[in-house]
Amino acid sequence: MLGPVLFVLYTVDLIALTESHGLLPHSYADDTQVYVSCSPDEVDTLPSQVMQCTSSVADWMKSNRLQLNADKTQVMWCSTCRQQHQLPSSPMNVDGVSVVPVQSVRDLGIYIDADLVTSAC
């Protein structure tokens, strides 16, 4: 029982670091997901905000003898079908790895798509 408690104490700073960048973290075991929402006029600045956060997280992890697995990192923009074409499609740099936005992700065995609707666009 002490192992998980120590892990949470060890990584609690990661949550505060992510929140300091204006992003909302969610952790499960050794996996952390980051969420953020914005208005349509803020879409162009959001990738920069996310990349700054991931850079800070990667630096924090290195200083705490942890490793960010950038190869497993995914970025997904969620919006309505009508607005999907207005979202950035360029890759984001996450700890030196180019991450291209995807249309769906798997989270704890559940597939979630970018429009959050089961109907086809």
WOCOR-V339069 format. One record per pair of residues at least 12 apart in sequence whose C-alpha atoms are under 6 Angstrom apart, sorted by sequence separation. I is the first residue (numbers start at 1). GAP is how many residues later the second one is. If there is no record, write none. Layout:
# WOCOR-V339069
i=I gap=GAP
i=I gap=GAP
This chain:
# WOCOR-V339069
i=23 gap=12
i=23 gap=13
i=76 gap=25
i=75 gap=26
i=76 gap=26
i=21 gap=32
i=81 gap=34
i=80 gap=35
i=78 gap=36
i=79 gap=36
i=77 gap=37
i=78 gap=37
i=81 gap=40
